Amino acid sequence: MNKILVTKQELQDWLTSEIQKYEGCETCKLTGVMGLQELDGEGCNWSDTLYLNQSGIPSEILHNVIQAARAKFNISD
């Protein structure tokens, strides 16, 4: 599957939008995504370590959103 190339900002916006769909996460905002210099084992060029403006988001929610994004997107810049 070919991944969609997006800017870091577009990726952050998509991730934020997806996380905010969950109850209790409406004010959560992604503040950073770290790019990787080489593709990882999943063919992704960004890290699954994210920077958020709040803590306490259930790990299952983060895991599901991150995995969906990593399967769909790569960073273009």
PyMOL commands that set and color helices and strands:
alter all, ss='L'
color gray80, all
select helices_A, chain A and resi 8-19+59-72
alter helices_A, ss='H'
color red, helices_A
select strands_A, chain A and resi 4-6+30-35+46-52+73-75
alter strands_A, ss='S'
color yellow, strands_A
deselect
rebuild
show_as cartoon
